[in-house]
């Protein structure tokens, strides 16, 4: 069994905003083994039916295709909760471009840009 570097271990922090939008901050490396943990967190947040769910990717050090699949699965949720990918790395942006899935998401440079998107685009 290999030991995982605590600095790269995947974990999720749920954040609240001054708006009804919700934020999940992803930390570490998002790979096949981390997928179920992310799926549970996404389902939990989506079931609360926020007007917008922001995934803060600024602390995500790695994401492979299984992570992308979790993002795609969350996008197709039964409550139609919009999903924003905030502050993705260049590596993740490249994955989104190569797989031609970037157009399926709202992608912003920062959390503040994602919250501005909420203010401009989500009826309230």
C-alpha positions, 0 to 999 in steps of 0.5 A: 500500500502506498502512502499518500502525501497529505498535501495532495490528499483530496478533500472538499470544503463547503463554503457559504457566501453572502448570496444563496449560491453555494461553493465547494472548494476542492483541494489536492488531487482529483482522480478515480479514487477521489471520485466517489467522495466528490460525487457524494458532496455534489449530490448533497449540495445539489439536493439542497437546490441552491440557485447556483453551485460553484466549484472552487478549483483554485486549490485543485492540484490535479484532475484526470478524466474521472474528475471531469466525469464527476463534473459532467454528472453534476451538470446533469442533475435533476434539480437543474442547479447551474454549475460554475467551474471557478479558477481551474488550472491550465491543466484542467482548462486543457482537458476541458478544451481537448474533450470539447466540454468547456462549452458545457460549463460556465468557467470563471477566473475566480470565485468573485467572477463566479459570484458576479455571474450569479448576480447577473444571471440567476433570477432572484 
